[in-house]
Amino acid sequence: MPSRNIIRSDAPNSYYHVYSRGINKSNVFVSVEDKDYFLYLLSRHLSIKPVMSTSGYTYPHLRGRVELLVYCLMDNHFHLMFYQVGQGQLSDLMQSILSAYTAYFNRKYGRRGPLFESRFKSSLVNKETYLMHVSRYIHLNPRSWKYYPYSSIIYIRKGNEPEWLQTKKILNQHANRADYLDFVADYEENKEMLSELKYQLANL
């Protein structure tokens, strides 16, 4: 079971559910372009080849050290699930992404100061059997979850994941993609688990 609302554990070869919301529950994604930019930030750190800026700076490259397994971007918060290979690498990734995204958002909307209510929160998922339930919780955030455009479910459903999204560790727990989608859709089976996860994330 994940540790509630805490990120101070930093274990190698471990799964983490990462989440954060806007200050006072305000929106951190105002337009589709904002969500696209947040996903771009993930991709530039996790793509197979390092990404270079127009000025020649190479962004930190964490491919092989951190894997993004699933994600969902809502208007005022986000959920991400990662597999971290070595200690400290997930923190490095999130600090870089949230710093860059906040600078982008503040510049675009003429604001100052922090955008998110905290650095970020993360729960260690310490059993692989619990992993699939957390992934289901993440994917069920939107009401129309199956066709929500800013969730990894759209790639899992179609089988066309971009290189920076590595869903294999999730899908390997199921017979095939259709089986995983049936698992996510099976609300009766997961009601108790969803209630527990909502308790774990009570402050979100």
C-alpha positions as CSV (number, residue, x, y, z in Angstrom):
1,M,0.0,0.0,0.0
2,P,1.3,3.5,-0.7
3,S,2.5,5.7,2.1
4,R,0.0,8.5,2.6
5,N,0.7,11.9,1.0
6,I,4.4,11.7,1.7
7,I,7.4,11.8,-0.6
8,R,10.3,11.6,1.7
9,S,11.0,7.9,1.0
10,D,13.4,7.6,-1.9
11,A,14.0,4.0,-2.8
12,P,15.7,2.6,-5.8
13,N,13.9,0.2,-8.1
14,S,10.5,1.3,-6.8
15,Y,7.2,2.5,-8.1
16,Y,5.8,6.0,-7.2
17,H,2.5,7.7,-7.6
18,V,3.3,11.4,-8.0
19,Y,0.6,14.1,-7.7
20,S,0.2,17.8,-7.1
21,R,-2.5,20.5,-7.4
22,G,-2.7,24.2,-7.9
23,I,-2.6,26.6,-5.0
24,N,-6.1,26.9,-3.5
25,K,-7.2,24.3,-6.0
26,S,-6.8,26.8,-8.8
27,N,-6.3,25.6,-12.3
28,V,-2.8,24.8,-13.4
29,F,-3.9,23.9,-16.9
30,V,-6.0,26.6,-18.5
31,S,-5.8,25.6,-22.1
32,V,-5.0,22.5,-24.1
33,E,-1.7,24.1,-25.0
34,D,-0.8,24.1,-21.3
35,K,-1.4,20.4,-21.0
36,D,0.5,19.8,-24.3
37,Y,3.5,21.8,-22.9
38,F,3.5,19.8,-19.6
39,L,3.6,16.5,-21.6
40,Y,6.4,18.0,-23.8
41,L,8.4,18.6,-20.6
42,L,8.0,15.0,-19.7
43,S,9.1,13.9,-23.1
44,R,12.2,16.0,-23.3
45,H,13.6,14.3,-20.2
46,L,12.4,10.8,-21.0
47,S,12.8,10.4,-24.8
48,I,15.3,7.9,-26.1
49,K,17.6,10.6,-27.4
50,P,18.7,13.7,-25.4
51,V,16.8,16.9,-26.3
52,M,18.7,20.1,-27.0
53,S,17.4,23.6,-26.7
54,T,17.7,26.1,-29.5
55,S,20.6,27.7,-27.7
56,G,22.5,24.4,-27.6
57,Y,21.8,23.4,-24.0
58,T,21.1,19.7,-23.5
59,Y,18.2,19.1,-21.1
60,P,18.8,16.5,-18.3
61,H,18.3,13.1,-19.8
62,L,16.8,10.5,-17.5
63,R,15.8,7.8,-19.9
64,G,16.7,4.4,-18.3
65,R,16.7,5.9,-14.9
66,V,13.1,6.9,-14.6
67,E,10.1,5.4,-16.5
68,L,6.7,7.1,-16.8
69,L,4.1,4.4,-16.7
70,V,0.8,6.2,-16.6
71,Y,-0.5,9.8,-16.3
72,C,-3.6,11.9,-16.2
73,L,-3.7,15.7,-16.4
74,M,-6.8,17.3,-14.9
75,D,-7.5,21.1,-14.9
76,N,-6.3,21.8,-11.3
77,H,-4.0,18.8,-10.6
78,F,-2.1,15.9,-12.2
79,H,-1.3,12.3,-11.5
80,L,1.8,10.5,-12.7
81,M,3.1,7.0,-12.0
82,F,6.8,6.3,-12.3
83,Y,9.3,3.5,-11.9
84,Q,12.5,4.9,-10.3
85,V,15.8,3.0,-10.9
86,G,18.1,4.9,-8.6
87,Q,17.7,7.2,-5.6
88,G,17.1,10.9,-6.3
89,Q,16.3,10.6,-9.9
90,L,12.5,11.1,-9.6
91,S,13.0,14.2,-7.5
92,D,15.5,15.6,-10.1
93,L,12.9,15.0,-12.9
94,M,10.0,16.5,-11.0
95,Q,11.9,19.6,-9.9
96,S,13.0,20.3,-13.4
97,I,9.5,19.8,-14.9
98,L,7.7,21.8,-12.2
99,S,10.2,24.7,-12.3
100,A,10.0,24.9,-16.1
101,Y,6.3,24.6,-16.2
102,T,5.7,27.3,-13.5
103,A,8.0,29.6,-15.4
104,Y,6.1,29.0,-18.6
105,F,2.7,29.4,-16.9
106,N,3.7,32.6,-15.1
107,R,5.1,34.1,-18.2
108,K,2.1,33.2,-20.3
109,Y,-0.5,34.4,-17.9
110,G,1.3,37.4,-16.3
111,R,1.6,36.1,-12.8
112,R,4.3,35.6,-10.2
113,G,5.1,33.1,-7.5
114,P,4.5,29.5,-7.0
115,L,1.8,27.7,-9.0
116,F,1.5,24.4,-7.2
117,E,0.5,24.2,-3.5
118,S,3.7,22.2,-2.7
119,R,6.8,20.9,-4.3
120,F,5.0,17.7,-5.2
121,K,3.7,14.7,-3.3
122,S,4.5,11.1,-3.9
123,S,3.5,7.8,-2.5
124,L,5.7,4.7,-2.6
125,V,3.8,1.8,-4.1
126,N,5.5,-1.0,-2.3
127,K,3.6,-4.0,-3.8
128,E,3.4,-4.8,-7.4
129,T,-0.1,-6.2,-6.9
130,Y,-1.2,-2.8,-5.7
131,L,0.3,-1.1,-8.7
132,M,-2.5,-2.0,-11.0
133,H,-5.1,-0.5,-8.6
134,V,-3.2,2.8,-8.5
135,S,-3.0,2.9,-12.3
136,R,-6.7,2.3,-12.5
137,Y,-7.4,5.0,-10.0
138,I,-5.3,7.4,-12.1
139,H,-7.1,6.5,-15.3
140,L,-10.6,6.8,-13.7
141,N,-10.1,10.5,-12.7
142,P,-11.9,11.9,-15.7
143,R,-15.7,11.2,-16.0
144,S,-15.3,10.1,-19.6
145,W,-12.1,8.3,-18.8
146,K,-11.9,6.0,-21.8
147,Y,-11.6,8.8,-24.3
148,Y,-10.0,11.5,-22.2
149,P,-7.3,13.1,-24.4
150,Y,-4.8,13.9,-21.6
151,S,-4.5,10.5,-20.0
152,S,-2.2,7.6,-20.9
153,I,-5.4,5.5,-21.4
154,I,-5.7,6.9,-25.0
155,Y,-2.4,5.3,-25.9
156,I,-3.0,2.1,-24.0
157,R,-6.4,1.8,-25.8
158,K,-4.9,2.3,-29.3
159,G,-1.5,0.6,-28.7
160,N,0.5,3.6,-30.0
161,E,2.4,4.8,-27.0
162,P,5.1,7.5,-27.6
163,E,8.6,6.5,-26.8
164,W,8.6,8.6,-23.5
165,L,5.6,6.6,-22.1
166,Q,6.6,3.1,-21.0
167,T,3.4,1.2,-20.1
168,K,4.9,-2.3,-20.2
169,K,5.2,-2.8,-16.5
170,I,1.4,-2.1,-16.1
171,L,0.3,-4.1,-19.1
172,N,2.4,-7.1,-18.2
173,Q,0.1,-7.7,-15.3
174,H,-2.7,-8.4,-17.7
175,A,-3.3,-10.8,-20.6
176,N,-3.6,-8.0,-23.2
177,R,-4.7,-4.4,-23.6
178,A,-8.4,-5.3,-23.7
179,D,-8.0,-7.2,-20.5
180,Y,-6.5,-4.1,-18.8
181,L,-9.3,-1.9,-20.1
182,D,-11.9,-4.3,-18.8
183,F,-10.1,-4.2,-15.4
184,V,-10.2,-0.4,-15.4
185,A,-13.9,-0.4,-16.3
186,D,-14.9,-2.9,-13.6
187,Y,-16.2,-0.5,-11.1
188,E,-17.9,-3.0,-8.9
189,E,-14.6,-4.8,-8.3
190,N,-12.6,-1.7,-7.5
191,K,-15.1,0.3,-5.4
192,E,-13.4,-0.7,-2.1
193,M,-9.9,0.0,-3.5
194,L,-10.9,3.4,-4.9
195,S,-12.3,4.4,-1.5
196,E,-9.0,3.4,0.1
197,L,-7.0,5.4,-2.5
198,K,-9.2,8.4,-2.0
199,Y,-8.4,8.2,1.7
200,Q,-4.7,8.0,0.9
201,L,-5.0,11.1,-1.2
202,A,-7.4,12.9,1.1
203,N,-5.5,16.2,0.8
204,L,-5.6,16.3,-3.0
